[in-house]
Amino acid sequence: MYRTHTCGELRISNVGTEVKLAGWVQTLRKFGSITFVDLRDRYGITQLLFNESLNKSLDATPVGREYVIQVAGKVLERSNKNAKLPTGDIEIEVTEFAIMNVSNIPPFTIEDDTDGGDELRMKYRYLDLRRSPLRQNLELRYKVNRSVRNYLDGQGFWDIETPFLIKSTPEGARDFVVPSRMNEGQFYALPQSPQTFKQLLMISGYDRYYQLVKCFRDEDLRADRQPEFTQVDCEMSFVEQEDILNIFEGLFKHVFKDVKGVEITEAFPRITWDDAMWHYGNDKPDLRIDFKIKNAKVKKEVFCNVLNTVDFKVFNDAETILAIAVPGASEYTRKQTDELTEWVKRPQIGMSGVVYIKCNTDGTYKSSVDKFFTEEKLKEFASFCGAQIGDLILILAGAEARTRKAMSELRLEMGQRLGLRDHAIYMPLWVIDFPLFEYDEENNTWAARHHPFTAPKPEHVELMNWPDRFGEIKANAYDIVLNGTEIGGGSIRIFQRDLQEKMFAALGLSREEAYEKFGFLLGAFEYGAPPHGGIAFGFDRLCALLGGQESIRDFIAFPKNNAGRDMMLDAPSAIDEKQLKELKLKVNI
């Protein structure tokens, strides 16, 4: 037996017990004729005491950091207890030890605050995973996994696997493709999602399906994206939108309580897509920030009377004018407001500047445009914004799309500066009533905002016959948002062949193209397809949010870097000529 206990298990109640432990050497500390060793495994750290007699053996057979050792000894009460460790009340007086394997000097310190950079840690990911923060992240991931499965099992869902080698279909992102040796010149695609398979399962009569499934998208990466990622994929038959929202709101409440001990009793707020864009500037509002955007002028339509009585060219010529009243920020200095001006001028924000109005605590109003606005006009504008004494009003003006996006980012930035984006607070909501289509100006075509299998609202089905009214059609779709991050989305699906064919036609697919790519689904609709709908949410992203972090990378055991490379395996890589010949492929670079 290598061990009788783990390194995180022993407590004061175990004093006097003879034990065996095994693990990795975290640190060594020599004090004259005795040595202390911190031994680490997945479960924690236990301090070992090598007394004078055994210390000589340790000198003769030295151990180093990350050596794998086994020890036997007796549990003692520590004289200098460590309240930071669960095992900090005890130590093991070692009576014998054995080196099970040696270790080279690690390329970075394997401690909570490591000196290793991202690329180095990813190259030696098997060492990085020994660190406590990574272990805690993976433990959280496992707990979320278990919690999700337990809830869905209790709701009658079946976990059914679907294929990874499928047909390439247009779903928004680029496919990863796999050549087929047995079918010369033909390729599989890795699934961006199991969308069509779960719909086929509904047609097959399996009315409650789910998977924690790998999905693949060949797209540019960022902190919350990976080329391969995990999503919780779910589908239900004989349901309407309300049924799905209730079931999965219950899932999230269950996970919050089960994993984080956070009980949410209130119903999640529901916001239409139009209201989200109007009040927050985006379709994933962060409700932790409690101030909203005020629309003073949108597409030349003026909502604030002050603007009609002031001759200020920047505002007069602007298509859109948006404002936020930032609570308690009127004491911002000139240096701070200048910093905000530079912040909005950054290329990723793209504005020429920001106008501010200070609602001072002495009841006066001060602005960067005092030359054009009297104090009375500033007060009227502040009233329009719902500003209170002590607030700082920030105003952006310009083209509609750019200004709305910039104000959305500015609102988030001010929330961050005010400390409102607390990771320990969870503010979920549903966004509903999305547009079914969005217009692709570059290609002069309509595109599906979600995917081509999303059903229109029942009252908008008739509008599918009128291309000039596609922009009015609302989708029977919904997203779940947590703390300003979209973590999932779904819809009620199209389940009639004629409506699905209309959708494909609206997206520019000919009947022949639609049949070539989706003939299997169109055919299945003719054999008693039930009404159905579902949702999928990003499992990696949910874990990162519950762990209080922005990036999903450290919640995945073996992730890729921002270039989509596996630094540890050095993949992707070239394949040899023999493999290329078997696949009838040539590489042209």
N, C-alpha and C positions, 0 to 999 in steps of 0.2 A: 504494500500500500504506500503510494507516494505521499499522501497527506490524509490526515484525519479531519482537518478543518481548513477553511479558506483564510486568506489574510484579512478579511473584513468581518470575521465572524466572532472572534473571542472577546469576552467582556469580563468585568470584575467578578462575576459569578463563576467564571472558569478558573479562578486562581487555585493552584495546586494540581491542576490537571496535566497529565503527560500528553503531549500533542506532537504531531508531525505536520510541517508546513512545507510548501514548495512554491517557488515563484521566481521573480526577477529582482535583482538587486537595484534598488532605487538610489540609495546613498550609503556611504560608509563614513563613520566618524570615529577616529582613534583618540582615546584619552589614556595615555600612558600604557598600562598593562591590560586595559579592556578596550573593546571595540563595539560600537553600536552599528547595526545594519538595519536599514528600512527595507523590508521585503514586500514586494508588490505583486498582486495578481488582479484579475478582473474585479474582484469584490472589495478591494481596499488595500491598506498598508498596515503591517504589524512590525513593531520594533523588536529586533533581536539583540540579546546581550551575549557577547562572547567574553567569558571571564578570563582570568589570567592564564589558567592551564590551557584552555582551548584557543586563546589568542596566539599562543606559540604555534599551534597547528595552522592557524590562519596566516601567520607570517610565512610559514613554510609552504603553504598552498594558498597563495593570495587570490582573492576574488576582486572583480571590478564591476563597474556599473554595467547593468544589463546581463550579467552572468545569470544563468539559471541554476539555482541551488535548492537542495532539500535539507531541512534541519529537523532534528528531534530535540525536545526539551520540555521544561516545565513552565507553566504560566505563573508569572509573578505580578504583584501589584507594583506599579511604577511609583518611584519616589517623586519624580518630576513629571506630573501628568500633562498630557497634551489635549486640551479641550477641543481643539480643531479636528481631531480624529475620533471617529466612533470607537476605535480600539485604543484610544489614548490613555486609558486607565491601567493598561497592562503591558507587559513585555514578556518575551520568551527567553528564559535562561537556557542557552543552547548547550546540549550535552554531546551532540555529534552532528556533523554536517557532511554533505557530499556535493561536489560540483558536477552538475549534470550536463552542462554545456557552457563554453566560454563565449565571449562576445568581443567583437572589435569595438573600438571607441565610436560611439554613435556620431553621425554627422551633425546632430543638433541635440540640445539638452531635452531629455524626455521628462518634462515638467509642465505644470499648468501654463506658466509663462515661458514659452520656449523661445530660443534665439533663432529658430529656423524660419526662413522665408517660405512663402506659399509653394513655389516651384520645388524647392528642396524637400519640403515635407510631403508633397505629392509624389516625388520620385521615390521616397522611402515611406510610403503610406503605411506599410506594415509596422513601422516604428512609431509613426505619428498616432496610429490607432491605440498605442499603449498609453497615451496621455489621458489623464482624467477627463478633460473637457470633451474629447472625442468619444470616450467611453460613455459618458453621461448622455451625449447626443444620440448615440445608437441605442442606449437603453430607453430613452424617451421615444425613439422611433418604434422600437419593439412594443412599448406600452400602448402607443396610439394604434398600431397594427392590431394588437390583441383586442383593444377596446372597440374598434370599428367592426371587427369580425364578430365579436360577441353580440353587439347590438343588432347587426344585420341578421345574424342567425336567429335571434329572438323575434325578429320581424318576419321570419319565414323566407328569407332570401337563400338561394343556392349559389355556391361558388362554382362557376363553370368556366373551364379554360377555353380559350379561342386561339387560333393559329398565329404564329409569328411570320410565316412565309405566306404572303398573300399577293393579290393583284394590285398594281399601282393604280390609285384613283385620285382625282383632284380633291384635296381636303384643305387647302390653304397654304401649307408649308411644303417644302421639298421632301420627297421620299428618299430614304436610304434604299438602294437597290442591291439585289443579290443575284449574280449570274447563275443560271441553271446548267450544270454540266450535261444532264440527260436531255435537255431541250435546247438545242443549239440556237444561239442568238436570242434567247428569251430570258426574262428576268423576273424574279420575285421582288416584292417590296416589303420592307418591315413596316408594321402598322403604326400610323400616327395615332390611332385609337381603334378600339374594337367596334366602332359605331355600327357598321352594317351587320356584323355578327350578332350583336345584342338585339338588333331589330329582328333578325332571322330567328333568334331564340324565342322572341315574343310570338312570332308566327308559329313556332313549333309548340307553343303552349306552356313554356316555362316562364310563368308570369312574374316571378321575382328573381332576378339574376344579379350577381355582383362578381367583381374580380378586383384584386389588387394586382394590377397588370403593368408590365413594362410597355412603354410607348416610345416611338422614335421619330424625331423630326430633325431634318438637316437644315438648321437655321442658325443665324448668328446668335452668339451666346452672351449672357450677362449673369449677374449674381444669382438670379432666381431661375435660370434656365440651364439645362443640360441636354446633350443630344439624345440621351436615353434617360427617361424619367419614369416615375411610378405614379399612376393615378388610381383612385378608387372609382371604378366604373360600375354604374348601376342602371337597371331598367325595370319598368313595371308595366303590366298590362291592365286595361280597364280602369285607368286613372285619369283624373284631370289635374291641372296645375296645382290646385289647392292640396290634393292628396300628396303630391310629391314634396311640396314645400313643408307640409306638416311632418312627414316621415323623416326628412333629412334635417329639418330643424331639430327634431328629437335626437338624431344621431350626433349633431354637433354639441348639443347640451350634454348628452351622455359622455362624450369624449372630454369636454371641459371639466366635468365633475370627476370623472373616473381617473383622468391622467393628471390634472392640475389642481383638483380640489376646489374648482370655481363653479359655483352653482348659479345658473342664470334661469330665473323663473319667468321673466317677462317674455312675451312674444318678440321675435326679431322684428325691428322696423322694416317696412317695405316702402321703397321709393321707386317711382317710375324713372325710366331712362331719361325722359325729358326733364324731370325735376332734378335729377342728379347732375345733368349737364348745366342746368340753369343756376343751381345753388352752389355746386361744388366744382364745376368746370371739368369734371371727368365722370366716368361711369363706375368708379370704385371709391366712393367717398370714405374718408377717414373721419368717423364720427367722434373720435377723441378730441378733435379740434372743433370747438362748439360755435365758431363764427362762420357765417356763410358769405358767399359772394353776392353783392348787390349789383344788379344790372341797370346802369344809368342810361345806357344807349346801346341798342342792339340792331345791327343792320339798318342804321340811320333812324330807327324809331326811338324817340326820346321818352324816357320814363321819369326823369328828374327835371322839374320846371326850371331849376337854377340854370341849367345848360342853355335854355332858350334866351336867357337874359344876360349872358356873359359873352364877350367877344374874345375868345381864346382859340387861335387857329388850330392848335394841337387837338383840342376837343371838337372844334367845329368840323374839321376834315376827317375825323376818325369814324370808321364804320361802327366800332364798338367801344364802349367805355365801361369798365368794371371796377368795383371797389370792394375792399374789405376793411372792417373796423377791428383793429387788433387790440384786445383788452389790455389796459394798463401799460401801454407802450408809448405814451405821450412824452415821456422823459428821454426818449432816444436823442442822443447828441447829434450834432452836425456830422461828426465822423461816422456814426452808425447809419444815418440816412444816406450819406455818400456811399457807404459800403453796399447798401441795398440797391442804389442806382447802378453800381458796377456789377452787382449780382444779376440784375435783370438784363444787363447788356451782354452777358455771356452768350456765346453762339448757341448753346443748347436751350437758352430761354428766348433770345432773339428780339428783345424790346429795346427801344432807343432811350428809355428812362422811366422813372416812376415819379408820380406826383404824390406829395404827402400833405396831410392836414393834421395838426396836433390839436387835440381837444384838451387844453391845459387844465390843470386842477384848480387854477384861480378863475376859471370860467371864460378865459380868453381863447381865441383861435388863431393859430399861426400856420402858414402854409408856404410851400416852395413856389406858389404862384400868387403871392399876395398882390403882385402888380395888376393882376386881372380880376381877382376876387376880393370884394369888400369883406370885412369880418362878418357882416350880416349874411352875405351869400355863403361864406364858409359854414356858418352855423346852420343855414338851411340845408346845405349838402350833408352835413353831419347828421342832421335830423333824418334825412332820407335814408342814410346808411344805418340808422338805428344806433349810432355811436353814443357812448356815455362819456362823462367827464373822465379824463385820464386815458382815453383811447387814442390810438394813432391810426388814421385812415390812410390807406395806400391805394392809389388809383393807377390803372394801366389803360392805355388807349391805343387803338390801331385796328388792323384787319381782324375780322371775327375769329377765325380759327386760331390764329397765332396768339391773339390776346387772351382768348379763353384758356388755352393751354398754359400760357405764361402765368395767368392769375391762379390757375390750379396749383402750379408749382410754387408760386410765391406764398400761397396760403399754407401749403405743407411746410415750407421753409420757416415761416413765422411760428407755426405750431411747434416745430422742432426747437427753435430758439427760446420759446416760452416754456419748454419742458412738458408739453402736452402729449407727446407721442410716447407715453409710458408703456413699455413692453409688458408690464404686469397687468395692464388693463385690456380687456377684450370687448370690442364693440362690433359685433356682427350685424349684418343687415342683408336683406334681399333687394336686388335691383330687378325690376320687372318691366314688361312692355317695351322691349327693345325694338328698333326698326328691323324689319325682316331683311331688307336690302341696304347696301351702301353703294354709292356711285363711284366707280373707278374712273376718275378724270383722265388718267394717263391712257387707258385703253378704251375709253368711251363705252363702257359696259357696266351693267349691274353685277354686283357680287353679293354672295350670301354673308351677312354679318356674323352668323354663327357657323352653320354648315348647311348643305343643300337638302338636308332631311328634316329641317325645322319647319313646323307647321305655322301658317299664319293664324292670327286670332280668328275664331269662327266668324265673327262679324266682318272680317276683312277678306275672306276667301274670294268673294265676288270680284274684288279689285285685282285679282291675279289675271283677269281678262283684259286689263287696261294698262299697257306699259307706261303710259304717261302718268299713272297714279301709283306706280310701284313705291315711290318715296313716302306715300301715306300709310303703307301697310305695316302694321305692328305684328311682331312675332309672338307666338305663344312660348316665350323663352324667359329665362331667369338666371341670374348669377347670384352666388353667395359671396359676400365680401367681408373680410375681417381686417380691421385696422388699416384700411386703405389699400388692401391687396386683394385682388380677385383670387379666391382659392377654388372656385368651382363654378360650373355653369351647365345648363341643360335646357331641355325643351320638351314640349309635347311634339311627337313626330308626325310626319305625313304617313298615312297608312293606306291611302287609296292611289291606285296606279295613275288615274287621270290627273290628279292634283300633283303627284310627283313629276309627271311628264311636263306639266305646266311650269313647275319650278325649274327643271332642267332647261327648258326652252328660254325661260327668263334669264338664265345665267349664260345663254349663248351656246348651249349644247344642241346640236342637231339630233333628230330622232335616232339616226344611225350611231352617233357618238354616245348618246345616252344608253342605247341598248348594248353597245360594245363594252362600256365601262360598268354599267349597272344593270344589265339584263337579268342577272340572277335575282336581284332585289325586286325589280319590276314584275318579273314572273311570279315571285313569291306572293306579291300583293294580290294575285288573282286566286289564291287558295285560302281565303278566310283570314286575312290579317286583322288582328284585333286593334282597337285604339290603344296606343301605348306612349310612354314618355320616360324620360330618365334624367340622370345627372352624372357628371364626372367631376371629381375634384382632385387637385394636385396634392398627392400625399406628401411629397418631399417639402412642398411649400408650407403645408399645414404644420408639419413637424418643426420647421424652422421658426414659424411664428410662435408656436407654443414654447419653443426654446428661447424666445426673445432675441432672435437673430434675423438679419436681412437675407443672408446668403443660404442657399440650400446645400452648398457643397459639403459642409462639415456635418451634414445629416445623412450623407451617403457614404457607404464604406469605401468604395473605390471610384471617385468621381473623375471627370475629365476637366482639363483646364479651359481657359477662355477661347483657345483655338481648337477645342474639341479633341485634344490629345490626351492619351493616358501616359503620363510621364513615367510611371513605374514600368509599364510593359513596352514603352516606346511604340505605341500604336496610335493611328494607323501606320502601316509600314508596307513596303513593296512585297510582292509575292514572286516566287522564282519562275523561271521560264517554263518549267515543267507544268506548273499549275496553270499558267496562262494558256499553254498549248492545249491542256485538257478542256479548258473553258472556251477555247476558240476566240481568245481575246488578244488584242494588241494594245500596248500603252503608248499613247502619243502625247508627249509633253513639250 
